[in-house]
Structure formats: structure tokens, C-alpha cells
Amino acid sequence: MKKNIIICGKGKIIIDTLKICKEILKNHNIIYCYIEEEQKKINCVKFANSLGFICHKLENFHKLFELCVLYKPQYILSIQFSMIFKSDLIKIFDKKIINLHHGNLPLFRGVGPITQAILSGSKKFGVTLHFIDSQIDCGRIILQKTFNIFGKTNEQIYDDCIKNDLLIIHKLLKKINKNTKLKSKTQDDSKASYFSKNKLNYQDPIIDFDNSSNQILLFCLAYFFPSQNLFPILVFKNKRFLVKKIPHIGDRTNNNNFGIVLEGDFISVSSRDRWIIFEKNMLTEL
């Protein structure tokens, strides 16, 4: 008798995950659960149907709970899934609910891990598959892949995450197909970092020049995601400009005055230690 796997989530990573499921999990039934509003950009339901998978729309958590009780899945995979798993479901399916997290746990738990990693100056990042428990991003680690992010933008790191997501998802599904017991390890809480959304500002990421040049460069990298129309904002002469190319760091300033603007072929703004240089033709007025 075939075992059941429930997959929840959205986006291109779900499309790729479903492809891998079709390739590897020949002896499993795949049940794809989705939130309708999250299907607008990429229609994962249509793709899942084309592969012959069962699909269910989730109006709320209660519907997900009912489906899990109905199908009694071997595992539940959460792949970029926005719904929170509640304690009653976690208790019933202990060590059966697996989440994909962008971040090399126990570092960068919580919201906006890529942004937080860049802002903190981290040179390494990663993707993690872990069991879900009652605390956010604290469950035992099953698989993890780390990689270098030095000097990269948010979007570049996100693209690297997607590539590495597929590597660890592929490994996970091969283990599941072989009915191999999933080994896991406890996270080292002494190394943990957690971030909440109130530390982020995706709506109005204005560059603050009362910082070092390195901090400003990291800020620009953290809020640079062109495909989502996210850019750092430069304010001068009472005007606001989207910065559509990462600035570069220039010479040292002569004093500690920040926010001085020099206009020429480029726009140069003084930070606490060096000039930050912006290309004029890569600034778009709001």
C-alpha cells in the first residue's frame, strides 16, 4: 500500500519539488495543499494536477488539520509555506513535519533571514531542512547546506538558496523513498540568533549616512531585490530616488560630517568615514 506525503507551499521551489517527487517517490501518493491567494504569480495547482497529484485548497488551519488526519501522511513538507503549524498538529505528527528554512540554523531564525544575514555582515549563509516543533525554527536539523554570500545582493543570495534548496530536498526525498530513518541533530541554542519583522523595513528602506561606509554598503545589498521592485532609497534635495545599482565606496572623508552631497558625473554622499558614490543614471526619482 502506498504511503502518503503532504506538501504545502508556493512558488517555483514547489514546482521543482513536485518534479522531484514525481521522479523519486514512485511508491507514494503526493497530496499538494495550497493557499489560493499564493497561486497568483505561479500556478502550482495546475502543475500538480498535470502530474496527477491530489490537490486541496486550504481555507484555514482547521482544513489542514482535517487533511492530515484523513491522509495520515508519512511526512508533511512545508516549503515556503506561510501558514503556522499549531501545537495540536505538531503533537500528533511529532518528527513528521519538515520545514525548509532559508538560513543556516541555529543562526538567522525568524523573519527575513537573508536580509538579516547581510545586515549583520555574515559571510556565510545556508538552507536547512528541520523538523517543526513548538518553537519557531528550533526543531532538530535533518539536512543543511552552507555557502558564501560575501558581497552579494539579497536577490543573488535568494537565487543561491533556491539552487541549494533543490540539493537538500533531493537528498531528503531519496531517504524517504528508501524508507530510511531520518537522522537529525539538536540545534545549539548558544549559537542561535533570532530576528523579528520589526527590525526590517521593506516599505521604506532609506539609506542612513550616519553610519560607516561598510554598514551603508551592507544596507544597500540587503534591500536590493530588483525582481520584487525592492531598492534602497537615497534622499537628497528633498527628493527620493530608487538606487538601481549598488554604490561603491570612495576615498576617506576629511572630517566626520555625514550627509554632505557632491554632484558631478556621480552623486557622492559622505558617510562617517568614506564617500559613497552613486551612478546618476542608475537613480530613479520617486
Beta strands, then each sheet from edge to edge (+ up, - down):
strand 1: 3-9
strand 2: 28-34
strand 3: 54-57
strand 4: 75-79
strand 5: 97-102
strand 6: 109-110
strand 7: 124-131
strand 8: 141-148
strand 9: 194-195
strand 10: 233-236
strand 11: 239-243
strand 12: 248-252
strand 13: 261-263
strand 14: 266-270
strand 15: 274-279
strand 16: 283-285
sheet 1: 3+ 2+ 1+ 4+ 5+ 7- 8+
sheet 2: 6+ 9+
sheet 3: 10+ 11- 16+
sheet 4: 12+ 15- 14+ 13-
end
